[in-house]
Amino acid sequence: MPYRNQSNQPFRPQFGGFSFFPPVIKYLLLANVGIFLIQMTLEGGFLTFHGEPLYNWFARTFYLWPLGSGNFMPWQLISYMFLHGGFQHVFFNMLMLWMFGVEIENLWGSKKFAIFYFAAGIAAGLANLLIAPLFTGTGPTIGASGGVYGIMAAFAMVFPDRYVYLYFLLPIRAKYLIAGLIILEVVYGVLGTHEGIAHVAHLGGAVVGGIWVLLDQRGYIDRWLNRKSGSTVSTRWNQSQKDAKFYEFTPGKLDRKSGDHTYDAAQQRIDEILDKISVSGYAGLTEEEKHILLDASKRIHPDRNNN
């Protein structure tokens, strides 16, 4: 199981450095806040086009509209994730994105995290289009909550015993807090209460978060990402190529020990593992790949004690 090193220490958002602003989280925060400011400017009604407030066009174009409304466009499944209905809406979505997304992005790597976030958000939008009308009336939808609920569900599965401070005061394990929130979304979504909130969209994002983690724990996500990027990480590596007698490392490079072609395969193998780390993070490596890197490190630095 890839997520064994769990800490039971209370989760406190950490300020400063990479832990505070990993790349995807940083750009999502900037994009959401920037677009929210544009929304607020347009909502003032000062800008018009042919006598019509420009915000009307903005809303028709970028909100996620129901399928039968006549305004739906496919790109709205992404654009709606960057729009919000007020300061409180954007503030809490961005707070949850940061609180729970930082460690997930640092664990998975930025590319993998970005694909996951948008997959959860798109699935949330589809759930709102296709499933929500079975329980309640639907209208134009905006907000990053679907993607955020996907991140929260993933966090609860990856760090189930991590303490989160409810209202910044009461410590509660992530698995209990987030499970409770998801249960409330089920109740509200089925009963159709709390109108104006896309509960089914939240659930759609959470379901994708849970499924993603289950697939990732079995290695399916990394294999899919490697295929998409053209990498052949471990499928062609056989026992004869792993045998250390075919190659040796000297500081900074891999040198030939004989005329055997295995030198090239060994060097290529190391490069492929390093490429995989850049895509999915160190946690995405298999035990075999970690062993190969450790062996390479020992050969580069034979005098170093690797614990």
C-alpha positions as CSV (number, residue, x, y, z in Angstrom):
1,M,0.0,0.0,0.0
2,P,1.6,3.3,-1.1
3,Y,0.3,5.4,1.7
4,R,1.6,3.7,4.8
5,N,3.6,6.5,6.4
6,Q,0.8,8.2,8.2
7,S,1.2,10.8,10.9
8,N,-1.3,11.1,13.6
9,Q,-0.1,14.6,14.4
10,P,-2.7,17.4,14.2
11,F,-2.8,19.0,10.8
12,R,-1.8,22.6,10.8
13,P,-1.4,24.5,7.6
14,Q,2.3,25.4,7.3
15,F,3.4,28.8,6.2
16,G,6.4,29.6,4.1
17,G,8.2,27.9,1.2
18,F,7.0,25.2,-1.1
19,S,4.7,23.7,1.5
20,F,2.6,26.8,1.5
21,F,2.4,27.3,-2.3
22,P,3.1,24.3,-4.4
23,P,2.7,25.2,-8.1
24,V,-0.8,24.0,-9.0
25,I,-2.3,25.2,-5.7
26,K,-0.7,28.6,-6.2
27,Y,-2.0,29.0,-9.8
28,L,-5.5,27.8,-8.9
29,L,-5.6,30.3,-6.0
30,L,-4.4,33.1,-8.2
31,A,-6.8,32.2,-11.1
32,N,-9.9,31.8,-8.8
33,V,-9.3,35.1,-6.9
34,G,-8.4,37.0,-10.1
35,I,-11.5,35.7,-12.0
36,F,-13.6,36.5,-8.9
37,L,-12.5,40.1,-9.0
38,I,-13.4,40.2,-12.7
39,Q,-16.8,38.8,-11.8
40,M,-17.4,41.5,-9.2
41,T,-16.4,44.2,-11.7
42,L,-18.7,42.9,-14.3
43,E,-21.6,42.4,-11.8
44,G,-21.5,46.2,-11.1
45,G,-23.2,46.7,-14.4
46,F,-20.9,49.5,-15.5
47,L,-19.7,47.7,-18.6
48,T,-22.2,47.2,-21.4
49,F,-22.2,46.0,-25.0
50,H,-25.0,47.2,-27.3
51,G,-26.9,48.3,-24.3
52,E,-26.7,44.9,-22.5
53,P,-24.7,44.5,-19.3
54,L,-21.5,42.6,-20.3
55,Y,-22.1,40.4,-17.2
56,N,-25.1,38.8,-18.9
57,W,-22.9,37.6,-21.8
58,F,-20.3,36.5,-19.2
59,A,-22.8,34.4,-17.3
60,R,-24.4,32.8,-20.4
61,T,-20.9,31.9,-21.7
62,F,-19.1,30.6,-18.6
63,Y,-21.7,29.4,-16.0
64,L,-22.5,25.7,-16.1
65,W,-26.1,25.7,-17.6
66,P,-28.5,22.8,-17.5
67,L,-28.6,20.7,-20.6
68,G,-32.1,21.8,-21.6
69,S,-31.5,25.5,-21.1
70,G,-30.2,26.3,-24.5
71,N,-27.1,27.9,-23.0
72,F,-25.0,24.8,-22.3
73,M,-21.6,24.6,-23.9
74,P,-19.0,21.8,-23.2
75,W,-16.3,24.2,-22.0
76,Q,-18.5,25.2,-19.1
77,L,-17.6,22.0,-17.4
78,I,-14.2,23.6,-16.7
79,S,-15.0,27.4,-16.7
80,Y,-17.7,27.0,-13.9
81,M,-14.9,25.8,-11.6
82,F,-13.3,29.2,-11.5
83,L,-16.5,31.3,-10.8
84,H,-18.0,32.0,-7.4
85,G,-21.2,33.6,-6.0
86,G,-19.6,35.9,-3.4
87,F,-16.7,36.5,-1.1
88,Q,-17.7,33.8,1.4
89,H,-18.1,31.3,-1.4
90,V,-14.6,31.9,-2.9
91,F,-13.0,32.3,0.5
92,F,-14.0,28.9,1.9
93,N,-13.4,27.1,-1.3
94,M,-9.9,28.4,-1.6
95,L,-9.3,27.8,2.1
96,M,-10.3,24.1,1.7
97,L,-8.3,23.8,-1.5
98,W,-5.2,25.0,0.2
99,M,-5.6,23.2,3.5
100,F,-6.2,19.8,2.0
101,G,-4.6,20.2,-1.4
102,V,-1.1,21.1,-0.4
103,E,0.0,17.7,1.0
104,I,-1.8,15.8,-1.8
105,E,0.0,17.8,-4.5
106,N,3.4,17.4,-2.7
107,L,2.7,13.7,-2.4
108,W,1.5,13.0,-5.9
109,G,3.4,15.6,-7.9
110,S,1.9,18.6,-9.7
111,K,1.0,17.0,-13.0
112,K,-0.9,14.2,-11.4
113,F,-2.6,16.5,-8.9
114,A,-3.7,18.9,-11.7
115,I,-5.2,16.0,-13.7
116,F,-7.0,14.7,-10.6
117,Y,-8.4,18.1,-9.6
118,F,-9.9,18.8,-13.0
119,A,-11.2,15.2,-13.3
120,A,-13.0,15.7,-10.0
121,G,-14.4,19.1,-11.1
122,I,-15.6,17.8,-14.4
123,A,-17.2,14.8,-12.9
124,A,-18.9,17.1,-10.3
125,G,-20.3,19.1,-13.2
126,L,-21.6,16.0,-15.1
127,A,-23.2,14.8,-11.9
128,N,-25.0,18.1,-11.6
129,L,-26.2,18.0,-15.2
130,L,-27.2,14.3,-15.3
131,I,-28.1,13.2,-11.7
132,A,-29.2,16.3,-9.8
133,P,-32.4,16.8,-11.9
134,L,-33.6,13.5,-10.7
135,F,-33.9,14.9,-7.1
136,T,-34.3,18.7,-7.5
137,G,-34.6,21.5,-9.9
138,T,-31.3,22.8,-11.2
139,G,-30.1,26.1,-12.5
140,P,-26.8,27.6,-13.6
141,T,-23.9,26.4,-11.4
142,I,-20.6,27.9,-10.4
143,G,-17.9,27.1,-7.9
144,A,-14.8,25.1,-7.2
145,S,-16.6,22.9,-4.6
146,G,-16.7,19.8,-6.8
147,G,-13.0,19.7,-7.2
148,V,-12.4,20.6,-3.6
149,Y,-14.7,17.8,-2.4
150,G,-12.6,15.4,-4.5
151,I,-9.4,16.7,-2.8
152,M,-11.1,16.3,0.6
153,A,-12.2,12.8,-0.1
154,A,-8.7,11.9,-1.3
155,F,-7.1,13.5,1.8
156,A,-9.4,11.5,4.1
157,M,-8.3,8.3,2.4
158,V,-4.6,9.1,2.2
159,F,-4.3,10.6,5.7
160,P,-7.3,9.1,7.5
161,D,-6.0,9.6,11.0
162,R,-4.6,13.1,10.5
163,Y,-6.2,15.6,12.9
164,V,-7.9,18.6,11.4
165,Y,-8.9,21.6,13.6
166,L,-12.7,22.2,13.2
167,Y,-13.2,26.0,13.3
168,F,-9.5,26.1,14.1
169,L,-10.2,24.9,17.6
170,L,-11.6,21.4,17.8
171,P,-9.3,18.5,16.6
172,I,-11.0,15.7,14.7
173,R,-9.6,13.0,12.5
174,A,-9.9,13.7,8.8
175,K,-11.7,10.5,8.1
176,Y,-14.5,11.4,10.5
177,L,-14.8,15.0,9.6
178,I,-14.9,14.5,5.8
179,A,-17.1,11.4,6.0
180,G,-19.6,13.4,8.0
181,L,-19.6,16.2,5.5
182,I,-20.1,13.8,2.6
183,I,-23.0,12.1,4.5
184,L,-24.6,15.5,4.9
185,E,-24.3,16.1,1.2
186,V,-26.0,12.8,0.5
187,V,-28.9,13.8,2.8
188,Y,-29.3,17.3,1.4
189,G,-28.9,16.1,-2.2
190,V,-31.6,13.3,-1.9
191,L,-34.0,15.5,0.1
192,G,-33.5,18.5,-2.1
193,T,-32.9,20.8,0.8
194,H,-30.6,23.8,1.0
195,E,-31.6,25.0,-2.5
196,G,-29.0,27.0,-4.2
197,I,-26.2,24.6,-3.2
198,A,-25.1,21.9,-5.7
199,H,-25.0,19.0,-3.3
200,V,-24.9,16.4,-6.1
201,A,-22.0,18.1,-7.7
202,H,-20.1,17.9,-4.3
203,L,-20.8,14.2,-4.2
204,G,-19.7,13.7,-7.8
205,G,-16.3,15.2,-6.9
206,A,-16.0,13.2,-3.7
207,V,-16.8,9.9,-5.6
208,V,-14.0,10.7,-8.1
209,G,-11.6,11.4,-5.2
210,G,-12.3,8.1,-3.6
211,I,-12.1,6.1,-6.8
212,W,-8.9,7.8,-7.8
213,V,-7.1,6.9,-4.6
214,L,-8.3,3.3,-4.8
215,L,-6.9,3.1,-8.3
216,D,-3.7,4.9,-7.4
217,Q,-3.0,2.5,-4.5
218,R,-3.0,-0.3,-7.0
219,G,-0.7,1.5,-9.4
220,Y,-3.3,2.0,-12.2
221,I,-3.0,5.8,-12.2
222,D,0.7,5.9,-12.6
223,R,0.7,3.3,-15.3
224,W,-1.9,5.3,-17.2
225,L,0.0,8.5,-16.8
226,N,3.2,6.8,-17.9
227,R,1.5,5.5,-21.0
228,K,0.1,9.0,-21.8
229,S,3.5,10.5,-21.5
230,G,5.2,7.8,-23.6
231,S,7.2,6.4,-20.8
232,T,8.0,2.7,-20.4
233,V,8.9,2.7,-16.8
234,S,9.1,-0.9,-15.6
235,T,7.6,-3.1,-18.2
236,R,10.8,-3.9,-20.1
237,W,13.1,-4.2,-17.1
238,N,14.0,-7.9,-16.6
239,Q,16.2,-9.7,-14.1
240,S,19.3,-9.9,-16.3
241,Q,19.2,-6.1,-16.7
242,K,18.9,-5.6,-12.9
243,D,22.0,-7.7,-12.2
244,A,24.5,-5.3,-10.8
245,K,27.5,-7.1,-12.3
246,F,26.7,-5.6,-15.7
247,Y,27.4,-2.0,-14.8
248,E,29.0,0.2,-12.2
249,F,28.5,3.8,-11.1
250,T,31.2,6.4,-10.7
251,P,30.5,9.9,-9.3
252,G,28.2,11.7,-11.8
253,K,27.9,9.0,-14.4
254,L,27.4,5.4,-15.3
255,D,30.6,3.8,-16.8
256,R,31.0,0.7,-18.9
257,K,32.4,-2.4,-17.2
258,S,32.4,-4.3,-20.4
259,G,31.3,-4.0,-24.0
260,D,27.8,-5.3,-23.0
261,H,24.9,-3.3,-24.3
262,T,23.4,-3.6,-20.8
263,Y,25.2,-0.3,-19.9
264,D,22.8,1.7,-22.2
265,A,19.8,-0.1,-20.8
266,A,20.8,0.5,-17.2
267,Q,21.4,4.3,-17.9
268,Q,18.1,4.5,-19.7
269,R,16.4,2.8,-16.8
270,I,17.7,5.4,-14.3
271,D,16.6,8.2,-16.6
272,E,13.1,6.7,-16.8
273,I,12.7,6.5,-13.0
274,L,13.8,10.1,-12.7
275,D,11.3,11.1,-15.3
276,K,8.6,9.2,-13.4
277,I,9.5,11.1,-10.2
278,S,9.0,14.4,-12.1
279,V,5.5,13.2,-13.2
280,S,4.0,11.6,-10.1
281,G,6.5,12.2,-7.3
282,Y,8.7,9.8,-5.3
283,A,5.6,8.2,-3.7
284,G,4.6,7.0,-7.1
285,L,7.6,4.7,-7.5
286,T,7.3,1.0,-7.0
287,E,9.4,-0.8,-4.4
288,E,11.5,-2.2,-7.3
289,E,12.2,1.3,-8.6
290,K,13.1,2.7,-5.2
291,H,15.5,-0.2,-4.8
292,I,17.2,0.6,-8.1
293,L,17.7,4.2,-7.2
294,L,19.1,3.2,-3.8
295,D,21.5,0.8,-5.4
296,A,22.5,3.6,-7.9
297,S,23.1,6.0,-5.0
298,K,25.3,3.5,-3.2
299,R,27.4,3.0,-6.3
300,I,27.8,6.7,-6.9
301,H,28.7,7.3,-3.2
302,P,30.1,4.0,-1.9
303,D,31.4,5.7,1.3
304,R,28.0,7.1,2.2
305,N,25.9,5.3,4.9
306,N,22.4,4.9,3.4
307,N,19.9,4.2,6.2
